Amino acid sequence: MAERKVCLSGSGLTKIYGFGRTRTVAVDHVDFNFYEGEVISIVGESGSGKTTLAKMLLGLTSTTEGEIYFQGQRRDISTQRKKLEYWKNIQAIFQDPFSSYNIFNKIDAVLLDCINMRGGHGFPRAKKVEMMTEACSFVNLKFEELTNKYPFELSGGQMQRLMIARIFLLMPKILIADEPTSMIDACSRATILDMLMGLRDEIGMTIIFITHDIGLAYYVSDSVYIMEKGKFVEYGTADEVILNPKEPYTKRLINDVPKIYEEWDLSTV
């Protein structure tokens, strides 16, 4: 990683909700450096602050303290124009596809927005249809079966695949994937992950997985960050963190993964 450039970093990043007795520290002074072309997993149980951190990185949630740096420069999303420019380079696949779409926009509009964002306003209609067809095919969807439909007419798995098709069109430098295969059947999960890895290899995209699945983290990641109560309690390469954990919390996460050849121990639940 020493030879790669840092594409996204944080210093003392903190998010606090509420005041007084209702004060909740969702993210607590975290520091990190994510490198170009790296696959990172941020692992923790529900409520550990993973998704809040992801929203802060995307600019969807404001920071209480700390700074975010993009490509070595302090991130500036103070205007809508600057925010849109930032979003050309960083995109997300969210865990809940049902709340990720404008229900009044048809699927064609969703995909055309991606083409236009990448400067394709002047492309002829046939070229745009070709691009949308290729993007859908990338995630095993058929554009001719989706055209003129609304997202709510699709299944959860199809909507999640459509979000990945958007990424194929946008080609961002950084992708934040919050449980990207949560609504995709097990048979297709490895295929989708391999597709995302293919995008990483093709364009050098940095992928940040937000997950509670420590097996997924080990399978796909170069680096793993373990998050507990808003803090990074352990981080390193996937082998270092998963195979040789040092923190009790990391060890518990690993031990809590059910093993089909052992009786399940539910005493820690």
Steps between C-alpha positions, in 0.01 A plus 500: 500500500798732549527545122135593458354845540258579780163584342288555811605569856352618827645674802318504834171434325212526748120505485286581804122495503289676763596691814527436872346172607394418144852555366622207291851473358446303180855542364778578747822661372594249232808531278560309178677497163335321208715439192426500127390157381475364854209291628414589858243347733365685802358229724283529809166404646184709462534838670879506486504813280587342164214646298530842665865510398405400144247785480762744627743386230228547237411847627145394590560562872694795641803451723506624859879505518793401282584528133464285189762523227438392141806442279718689745279809517261601777155404376283797404131430439379841612291560186272276296732525201800388706293220652397370156863512387598297806223248432644436153794341679331329797181297481315246713297183493265506798371211707135596453424542129134582571597841641775567246283600205263784420177308454384749234800438271498211256800270468596666170531835682713343775751367247489808275587720799821296537589540133434875515707537818798353313459751215277298270230766447574526128513128425240378248211300645628176343837543673332559836281190458811299415674624817196427718465153348867423567474625860194284568662200335799547733272412795298233313200721431333560163442867423218421257310342791560803725441794268199719588460327836527662841749366759217390732389255230824304553596260775744605772776299336435656160508850651832425667638372169377820335700703752811308396413565133506873586856457628598336169379814318646753744844337544577692824845504657353384833204271569346466844306173512273471804402130515479499116378140472252500789202439269671284240464122518800296609558356152543847349693657791844376400433599139413858597805526727719372217347766272588772749853362526514508120412870506774556756753329273374676186501863620693486828189578703529505879223297662393550863272223626282580801405164646439286806603191301856426606519213250426742214762737639765228495402382153513836320720739700855626492445685830248448780390754760308370804257757641354492852294780656614753244873422522741297291626249756713299258617527143752347263514257211222242476739224608626700798156591632300186422761228547692663786255727684631691803193676637235307702224660291655374176539152647134500607384603151698213352383249759137603446509384138302172496695196381307217341731236651466629860210531740392866509591681818223753570626597846652826369180613328 
